[in-house]
Amino acid sequence: MNVASSDSATAGPGEPAPEEIAELRKEIDYLDSEILRLVRRRIEVSQKVGKARMAAGGPRIVTNREMAVLARYRELGPDGRELAMALLRLGRGRLGGERSE
Ligand SMILES: C=C(O[C@@H]1C=C(C(=O)O)C=C[C@H]1O)C(=O)O
C-alpha cells in the first residue's frame, strides 16, 4: 500500500497512521534543514583548514584524512561513499580546482 497516495486508507499493523505520517514528514523536513546547516558548516571548516594548510605551503589534499572520511561513511555502503565524496568535493570548492559547469 502506498501511503503517499492513499491517506484515507486504514493503516495496517505497524504502519503509521495518516496523522503520524504528517508528523514524520515534519521530522524529515527538520532533519533536512539540520543536515544542510551541518553540511554548510562542514564546508566552512574544511575550507578554513585547507586555506591555512596551503598558505603554509602544504598540500591541497591530505589523502589519509580523506581516506578516514570515506571509511566513516562506509557503513552506508556505496551511497555512503558517494555522500563522503560529495562532502569532500564541497569542502574543496574552488580550492580543489573544481570547474563551474
Ligand atoms: C579539512 C582538511 O582539508 C582537506 C579536506 C578534508 C575534509 O573535508 O574532510 C580532509 C582532508 C583534506 O584533503 C584537512 O586537512 O583536515
Backbone and ligand atoms as CSV (ligand in chain L), in Angstrom:
chain,resi,resn,atom,element,x,y,z
A,1,MET,N,N,0.844,-1.203,0.000
A,1,MET,CA,C,0.000,0.000,0.000
A,1,MET,C,C,0.880,1.254,0.000
A,2,ASN,N,N,0.480,2.172,-0.849
A,2,ASN,CA,C,1.287,3.388,-0.955
A,2,ASN,C,C,0.700,4.500,-0.084
A,3,VAL,N,N,1.356,4.762,1.052
A,3,VAL,CA,C,0.836,5.753,1.992
A,3,VAL,C,C,0.786,7.153,1.398
A,4,ALA,N,N,1.668,7.411,0.452
A,4,ALA,CA,C,1.722,8.759,-0.117
A,4,ALA,C,C,0.458,9.055,-0.924
A,5,SER,N,N,-0.171,8.030,-1.490
A,5,SER,CA,C,-1.311,8.287,-2.362
A,5,SER,C,C,-2.616,7.718,-1.809
A,6,SER,N,N,-2.595,7.230,-0.563
A,6,SER,CA,C,-3.827,6.654,-0.009
A,6,SER,C,C,-3.972,7.055,1.453
A,7,ASP,N,N,-3.977,8.384,1.691
A,7,ASP,CA,C,-4.036,8.877,3.056
A,7,ASP,C,C,-5.323,8.470,3.782
A,8,SER,N,N,-6.395,8.173,3.038
A,8,SER,CA,C,-7.653,7.831,3.704
A,8,SER,C,C,-7.717,6.336,4.037
A,9,ALA,N,N,-6.764,5.564,3.532
A,9,ALA,CA,C,-6.784,4.126,3.784
A,9,ALA,C,C,-6.457,3.833,5.253
A,10,THR,N,N,-6.941,2.728,5.747
A,10,THR,CA,C,-6.642,2.320,7.119
A,10,THR,C,C,-5.207,1.815,7.179
A,11,ALA,N,N,-4.478,2.308,8.166
A,11,ALA,CA,C,-3.088,1.859,8.306
A,11,ALA,C,C,-3.075,0.442,8.865
A,12,GLY,N,N,-2.225,-0.387,8.313
A,12,GLY,CA,C,-2.107,-1.766,8.790
A,12,GLY,C,C,-1.318,-1.815,10.089
A,13,PRO,N,N,-1.231,-2.986,10.706
A,13,PRO,CA,C,-0.472,-3.077,11.956
A,13,PRO,C,C,0.991,-2.705,11.734
A,14,GLY,N,N,1.501,-1.866,12.606
A,14,GLY,CA,C,2.900,-1.454,12.485
A,14,GLY,C,C,3.123,-0.320,11.500
A,15,GLU,N,N,2.078,0.047,10.759
A,15,GLU,CA,C,2.230,1.162,9.800
A,15,GLU,C,C,1.749,2.449,10.457
A,16,PRO,N,N,2.446,3.568,10.183
A,16,PRO,CA,C,1.996,4.826,10.784
A,16,PRO,C,C,0.646,5.268,10.199
A,17,ALA,N,N,-0.203,5.806,11.053
A,17,ALA,CA,C,-1.499,6.339,10.618
A,17,ALA,C,C,-1.251,7.654,9.872
A,18,PRO,N,N,-2.233,8.109,9.074
A,18,PRO,CA,C,-2.039,9.341,8.284
A,18,PRO,C,C,-1.537,10.538,9.094
A,19,GLU,N,N,-2.084,10.702,10.306
A,19,GLU,CA,C,-1.625,11.862,11.105
A,19,GLU,C,C,-0.176,11.675,11.563
A,20,GLU,N,N,0.205,10.417,11.763
A,20,GLU,CA,C,1.612,10.159,12.119
A,20,GLU,C,C,2.516,10.429,10.908
A,21,ILE,N,N,2.018,10.106,9.736
A,21,ILE,CA,C,2.789,10.381,8.513
A,21,ILE,C,C,3.091,11.872,8.419
A,22,ALA,N,N,2.087,12.690,8.711
A,22,ALA,CA,C,2.281,14.148,8.646
A,22,ALA,C,C,3.361,14.575,9.636
A,23,GLU,N,N,3.328,13.989,10.841
A,23,GLU,CA,C,4.346,14.306,11.848
A,23,GLU,C,C,5.730,13.850,11.390
A,24,LEU,N,N,5.765,12.641,10.841
A,24,LEU,CA,C,7.048,12.100,10.380
A,24,LEU,C,C,7.619,12.948,9.242
A,25,ARG,N,N,6.732,13.441,8.377
A,25,ARG,CA,C,7.215,14.296,7.285
A,25,ARG,C,C,7.768,15.613,7.821
A,26,LYS,N,N,7.156,16.111,8.881
A,26,LYS,CA,C,7.701,17.329,9.520
A,26,LYS,C,C,9.099,17.042,10.043
A,27,GLU,N,N,9.246,15.850,10.625
A,27,GLU,CA,C,10.571,15.486,11.152
A,27,GLU,C,C,11.584,15.381,10.013
A,28,ILE,N,N,11.168,14.811,8.879
A,28,ILE,CA,C,12.065,14.718,7.719
A,28,ILE,C,C,12.492,16.124,7.277
A,29,ASP,N,N,11.525,17.049,7.208
A,29,ASP,CA,C,11.844,18.423,6.792
A,29,ASP,C,C,12.837,19.065,7.765
A,30,TYR,N,N,12.617,18.818,9.058
A,30,TYR,CA,C,13.528,19.362,10.071
A,30,TYR,C,C,14.931,18.745,9.910
A,31,LEU,N,N,14.953,17.416,9.730
A,31,LEU,CA,C,16.255,16.743,9.584
A,31,LEU,C,C,16.998,17.269,8.361
A,32,ASP,N,N,16.276,17.486,7.248
A,32,ASP,CA,C,16.934,18.029,6.053
A,32,ASP,C,C,17.523,19.405,6.325
A,33,SER,N,N,16.785,20.234,7.067
A,33,SER,CA,C,17.321,21.578,7.337
A,33,SER,C,C,18.550,21.491,8.237
A,34,GLU,N,N,18.535,20.569,9.184
A,34,GLU,CA,C,19.706,20.381,10.050
A,34,GLU,C,C,20.895,19.832,9.252
A,35,ILE,N,N,20.619,18.852,8.377
A,35,ILE,CA,C,21.695,18.276,7.556
A,35,ILE,C,C,22.328,19.386,6.708
A,36,LEU,N,N,21.481,20.242,6.112
A,36,LEU,CA,C,22.015,21.339,5.287
A,36,LEU,C,C,22.850,22.308,6.114
A,37,ARG,N,N,22.373,22.602,7.321
A,37,ARG,CA,C,23.132,23.502,8.210
A,37,ARG,C,C,24.501,22.892,8.522
A,38,LEU,N,N,24.513,21.602,8.832
A,38,LEU,CA,C,25.766,20.937,9.177
A,38,LEU,C,C,26.697,20.823,7.964
A,39,VAL,N,N,26.112,20.563,6.793
A,39,VAL,CA,C,26.947,20.462,5.585
A,39,VAL,C,C,27.578,21.829,5.282
A,40,ARG,N,N,26.768,22.902,5.422
A,40,ARG,CA,C,27.327,24.247,5.185
A,40,ARG,C,C,28.467,24.530,6.160
A,41,ARG,N,N,28.294,24.138,7.408
A,41,ARG,CA,C,29.358,24.349,8.408
A,41,ARG,C,C,30.588,23.502,8.083
A,42,ARG,N,N,30.330,22.269,7.617
A,42,ARG,CA,C,31.456,21.391,7.259
A,42,ARG,C,C,32.286,22.024,6.138
A,43,ILE,N,N,31.587,22.589,5.133
A,43,ILE,CA,C,32.278,23.242,4.018
A,43,ILE,C,C,33.156,24.377,4.545
A,44,GLU,N,N,32.562,25.194,5.429
A,44,GLU,CA,C,33.277,26.339,6.006
A,44,GLU,C,C,34.564,25.891,6.726
A,45,VAL,N,N,34.407,24.868,7.576
A,45,VAL,CA,C,35.544,24.397,8.379
A,45,VAL,C,C,36.597,23.765,7.472
A,46,SER,N,N,36.151,22.955,6.519
A,46,SER,CA,C,37.082,22.278,5.614
A,46,SER,C,C,37.891,23.308,4.808
A,47,GLN,N,N,37.204,24.363,4.337
A,47,GLN,CA,C,37.908,25.390,3.553
A,47,GLN,C,C,38.888,26.172,4.423
A,48,LYS,N,N,38.500,26.400,5.660
A,48,LYS,CA,C,39.386,27.126,6.580
A,48,LYS,C,C,40.686,26.340,6.780
A,49,VAL,N,N,40.539,25.023,7.048
A,49,VAL,CA,C,41.727,24.178,7.255
A,49,VAL,C,C,42.551,24.124,5.960
A,50,GLY,N,N,41.868,23.956,4.837
A,50,GLY,CA,C,42.562,23.863,3.540
A,50,GLY,C,C,43.361,25.125,3.221
A,51,LYS,N,N,42.729,26.286,3.448
A,51,LYS,CA,C,43.408,27.565,3.157
A,51,LYS,C,C,44.637,27.736,4.043
A,52,ALA,N,N,44.480,27.418,5.336
A,52,ALA,CA,C,45.601,27.568,6.276
A,52,ALA,C,C,46.755,26.648,5.872
A,53,ARG,N,N,46.410,25.421,5.502
A,53,ARG,CA,C,47.455,24.459,5.136
A,53,ARG,C,C,48.189,24.916,3.878
A,54,MET,N,N,47.419,25.368,2.878
A,54,MET,CA,C,48.055,25.793,1.627
A,54,MET,C,C,48.866,27.074,1.810
A,55,ALA,N,N,48.378,27.978,2.660
A,55,ALA,CA,C,49.119,29.221,2.933
A,55,ALA,C,C,50.469,28.908,3.576
A,56,ALA,N,N,50.523,27.780,4.319
A,56,ALA,CA,C,51.778,27.371,4.970
A,56,ALA,C,C,52.625,26.502,4.039
A,57,GLY,N,N,52.211,26.438,2.775
A,57,GLY,CA,C,52.991,25.674,1.789
A,57,GLY,C,C,52.658,24.187,1.768
A,58,GLY,N,N,51.587,23.817,2.423
A,58,GLY,CA,C,51.187,22.406,2.472
A,58,GLY,C,C,50.429,21.972,1.227
A,59,PRO,N,N,50.062,20.690,1.177
A,59,PRO,CA,C,49.379,20.146,0.002
A,59,PRO,C,C,47.906,20.565,-0.064
A,60,ARG,N,N,47.353,20.452,-1.257
A,60,ARG,CA,C,45.943,20.806,-1.499
A,60,ARG,C,C,45.026,19.777,-0.841
A,61,ILE,N,N,45.475,18.521,-0.850
A,61,ILE,CA,C,44.666,17.420,-0.325
A,61,ILE,C,C,45.493,16.597,0.655
A,62,VAL,N,N,44.864,16.135,1.733
A,62,VAL,CA,C,45.546,15.256,2.683
A,62,VAL,C,C,44.874,13.874,2.575
A,63,THR,N,N,45.548,13.012,1.819
A,63,THR,CA,C,44.927,11.733,1.451
A,63,THR,C,C,44.501,10.897,2.655
A,64,ASN,N,N,45.367,10.778,3.663
A,64,ASN,CA,C,44.994,9.905,4.801
A,64,ASN,C,C,43.769,10.421,5.544
A,65,ARG,N,N,43.607,11.744,5.615
A,65,ARG,CA,C,42.413,12.324,6.250
A,65,ARG,C,C,41.177,12.012,5.386
A,66,GLU,N,N,41.343,12.139,4.074
A,66,GLU,CA,C,40.204,11.880,3.188
A,66,GLU,C,C,39.812,10.403,3.216
A,67,MET,N,N,40.822,9.520,3.345
A,67,MET,CA,C,40.539,8.074,3.464
A,67,MET,C,C,39.745,7.802,4.739
A,68,ALA,N,N,40.085,8.529,5.815
A,68,ALA,CA,C,39.385,8.342,7.094
A,68,ALA,C,C,37.920,8.793,6.966
A,69,VAL,N,N,37.706,9.866,6.208
A,69,VAL,CA,C,36.328,10.341,5.990
A,69,VAL,C,C,35.543,9.278,5.210
A,70,LEU,N,N,36.152,8.757,4.149
A,70,LEU,CA,C,35.483,7.724,3.336
A,70,LEU,C,C,35.159,6.499,4.203
A,71,ALA,N,N,36.087,6.109,5.075
A,71,ALA,CA,C,35.881,4.934,5.941
A,71,ALA,C,C,34.699,5.158,6.887
A,72,ARG,N,N,34.563,6.405,7.360
A,72,ARG,CA,C,33.477,6.748,8.294
A,72,ARG,C,C,32.098,6.512,7.677
A,73,TYR,N,N,31.994,6.766,6.382
A,73,TYR,CA,C,30.686,6.659,5.703
A,73,TYR,C,C,30.468,5.286,5.073
A,74,ARG,N,N,31.463,4.381,5.249
A,74,ARG,CA,C,31.389,3.065,4.619
A,74,ARG,C,C,30.181,2.268,5.104
A,75,GLU,N,N,29.769,2.516,6.347
A,75,GLU,CA,C,28.622,1.755,6.879
A,75,GLU,C,C,27.351,1.974,6.062
A,76,LEU,N,N,27.317,3.035,5.257
A,76,LEU,CA,C,26.133,3.300,4.421
A,76,LEU,C,C,26.261,2.672,3.032
A,77,GLY,N,N,27.342,1.934,2.810
A,77,GLY,CA,C,27.514,1.248,1.523
A,77,GLY,C,C,27.946,2.202,0.415
A,78,PRO,N,N,27.727,1.795,-0.853
A,78,PRO,CA,C,28.187,2.608,-1.990
A,78,PRO,C,C,27.621,4.037,-1.969
A,79,ASP,N,N,26.376,4.197,-1.522
A,79,ASP,CA,C,25.813,5.557,-1.449
A,79,ASP,C,C,26.543,6.383,-0.384
A,80,GLY,N,N,26.999,5.715,0.685
A,80,GLY,CA,C,27.763,6.401,1.728
A,80,GLY,C,C,29.069,6.922,1.156
A,81,ARG,N,N,29.681,6.119,0.311
A,81,ARG,CA,C,30.927,6.533,-0.337
A,81,ARG,C,C,30.678,7.779,-1.200
A,82,GLU,N,N,29.590,7.733,-1.969
A,82,GLU,CA,C,29.270,8.890,-2.824
A,82,GLU,C,C,28.987,10.130,-1.986
A,83,LEU,N,N,28.298,9.920,-0.863
A,83,LEU,CA,C,27.998,11.039,0.029
A,83,LEU,C,C,29.300,11.644,0.563
A,84,ALA,N,N,30.218,10.776,1.003
A,84,ALA,CA,C,31.500,11.252,1.528
A,84,ALA,C,C,32.291,11.977,0.433
A,85,MET,N,N,32.278,11.428,-0.766
A,85,MET,CA,C,32.987,12.071,-1.885
A,85,MET,C,C,32.399,13.455,-2.167
A,86,ALA,N,N,31.065,13.540,-2.119
A,86,ALA,CA,C,30.411,14.834,-2.369
A,86,ALA,C,C,30.796,15.839,-1.279
A,87,LEU,N,N,30.848,15.391,-0.032
A,87,LEU,CA,C,31.231,16.285,1.071
A,87,LEU,C,C,32.662,16.780,0.879
A,88,LEU,N,N,33.545,15.867,0.485
A,88,LEU,CA,C,34.947,16.259,0.273
A,88,LEU,C,C,35.054,17.258,-0.880
A,89,ARG,N,N,34.309,17.006,-1.960
A,89,ARG,CA,C,34.331,17.939,-3.105
A,89,ARG,C,C,33.803,19.304,-2.700
A,90,LEU,N,N,32.694,19.313,-1.931
A,90,LEU,CA,C,32.115,20.587,-1.495
A,90,LEU,C,C,33.120,21.368,-0.659
A,91,GLY,N,N,33.870,20.683,0.182
A,91,GLY,CA,C,34.860,21.344,1.034
A,91,GLY,C,C,35.999,21.926,0.223
A,92,ARG,N,N,36.349,21.243,-0.867
A,92,ARG,CA,C,37.440,21.761,-1.707
A,92,ARG,C,C,36.990,23.011,-2.440
A,93,GLY,N,N,35.768,23.002,-2.949
A,93,GLY,CA,C,35.257,24.144,-3.704
A,93,GLY,C,C,36.254,24.587,-4.749
A,94,ARG,N,N,36.471,25.892,-4.830
A,94,ARG,CA,C,37.398,26.428,-5.832
A,94,ARG,C,C,38.848,26.071,-5.515
A,95,LEU,N,N,39.087,25.799,-4.197
A,95,LEU,CA,C,40.443,25.395,-3.808
A,95,LEU,C,C,40.869,24.129,-4.546
A,96,GLY,N,N,39.881,23.276,-4.783
A,96,GLY,CA,C,40.162,21.995,-5.425
A,96,GLY,C,C,40.237,22.088,-6.930
A,97,GLY,N,N,40.126,23.309,-7.448
A,97,GLY,CA,C,40.215,23.488,-8.890
A,97,GLY,C,C,38.971,22.990,-9.611
A,98,GLU,N,N,37.862,22.911,-8.862
A,98,GLU,CA,C,36.606,22.438,-9.461
A,98,GLU,C,C,36.107,23.454,-10.481
A,99,ARG,N,N,35.665,22.948,-11.621
A,99,ARG,CA,C,35.152,23.863,-12.632
A,99,ARG,C,C,33.682,24.151,-12.371
A,100,SER,N,N,33.247,25.360,-12.753
A,100,SER,CA,C,31.845,25.721,-12.520
A,100,SER,C,C,31.013,25.343,-13.735
A,101,GLU,N,N,30.743,24.049,-13.886
A,101,GLU,CA,C,29.923,23.616,-15.034
A,101,GLU,C,C,28.523,23.266,-14.585
L,1,LIG,C1,C,39.986,19.736,6.135
L,1,LIG,C2,C,41.147,19.319,5.640
L,1,LIG,O1,O,41.484,19.528,4.303
L,1,LIG,C3,C,41.020,18.659,3.275
L,1,LIG,C4,C,39.597,18.364,3.452
L,1,LIG,C5,C,39.179,17.278,4.158
L,1,LIG,C6,C,37.736,17.151,4.553
L,1,LIG,O2,O,36.899,17.913,4.051
L,1,LIG,O3,O,37.423,16.266,5.373
L,1,LIG,C7,C,40.098,16.290,4.505
L,1,LIG,C8,C,41.389,16.347,4.119
L,1,LIG,C9,C,41.918,17.412,3.263
L,1,LIG,O4,O,42.086,16.931,1.951
L,1,LIG,C10,C,42.161,18.641,6.486
L,1,LIG,O5,O,43.317,18.572,6.102
L,1,LIG,O6,O,41.794,18.156,7.560
